[in-house]
């Protein structure tokens, strides 16, 4: 379909992939690798492209996700990979592709849309509203947790994070988030695959009712995800003690911890990293499709689930 100028907007095709990959490599810093996109068997139908003079000059990736609200699980249209080549800027290409992606979402029965951006003004004019959420704590770190006093570290199993491990702790994840943390995904097959892709190279420390996923990056200890069933304080202490022992051995002096705003996690993280402070995330934006989202509960979107 051709719009009022020579720009063509349509769904992506397999033949577009080389130009899409080149567009993403040029448009994002660091370059956006296509690996997670390739996991989606319906990626072409989920992707709007702009074509100018026979070349792909823009993209929007929009896919259905199921996310927790205050009192239910919602069908949400998640928008990512918004990119426009330099030659096509100034034509409103991004806005037009987003609108077409939202048309797809309405057809699919999605209730509202979610995206993350560092340029909120671009999307505010399209009806998106900005959210503020506490997502990460950062700061200095030292071994304030004594492994011998925080549960039986021997009962904690450490292993590389993969899809099987993520599926194995999903009951813990759901118990921690359901009805308690808005924006937390209710993971389905593609979500597990994408989370495993994003968490490649990390380590999962797991006890019976709690787990922590962490890695070390440039000398900083990073907790990518943490969850425990309500009341499982001993197991939570045990997994954090295991992380503390690992980080101490690695000489870690700073941390970045992705943690939802839940009392049991707040208390445990305050003991684990007392110098770390909250950083507010203002990159999330939502837009109603068939209804307004209900997001009054503590909001959190984990590192494993970006799109």
Steps between C-alpha positions, in 0.01 A plus 500: 500500500635847409432812703471854369868510399746244361540329835350150523386363836440126530576192707854362487595216267778242528693679224507817715709344775849606382390862466317487833812371674710775342243762601501386862879485512516863383207637700577370849795543735614239577387340172180298537568133429215315325527183710198560721286609203592180315350293782151620401352268237247775413760779491420614146129542575594681824734745323402809302760633257533818298640459148643789298640454149490125548698501828389447860542831683289446811366236735267447795474165674171445684414174672229375737600447862306409813581734789374522856276791594360580844241224500535302178726402211465723195563444129752770411662618176873541565676739262875494440775532237371838381763614250510744208792543263647849460373525140138458612490732801277805509207319335328380818599145409527370858159638596336347194659160558395506867140574401499206261646280771219613732248410228646148506464499878131592487439225247675255731281608795771669708366724775780756525851566368836530675834633382827623649674811369750770586303748285153510663392814318493312170238259634306736725368666185369156394293456816754317717528585869822474698540269800747538784613187678767393741690226321870501593719565804859600441795586720805376683502139615692304760434167667255622762323164491673221691430176310516296818224706657253536216374149439661182383709592198553130440130468415540752216572365154687720252478435126512692169170669423319330214144445383459183705609672821269794434206267450601317817468814715189639331276401792723709730498789254120492470445476877728800549336717232135400451270769635801673655720644224347673198678465163658169601459258208302180520752300301399287204716295261652795312551691827703213644712477186556876489581516871754220461655689207529824699636319806764299316820495705328560833480265799184391681527433875194301603354377827164328549293821505732777380754573230739770381642541149827694488813571302811716523555776245807727497560438869137570601278234649167497318182333625280454196202341676402404853183332626371305797165363602338719769639411840804310371742726686751226586531382139537858379776559753672181393512587130621853572768358728613276214523804273691690770754222525544494122535878472746513789719246323482714186597818686179684416477859628183631335158361411196547280192315624174464308241461773122552513359709782393222738549513877677164534738582216559854628602371842730232361667729245548770765705249699677364193593843353440773760683767298295446183228756430190495280512643150169592340430376149294740287545326164171304506199637313151355456203571274147370534363296210172345613530627859730681742766289675466448875848549643477635853700213656879528518626493142802305383631371171790260530819496295405162353178621340581801284407469133 
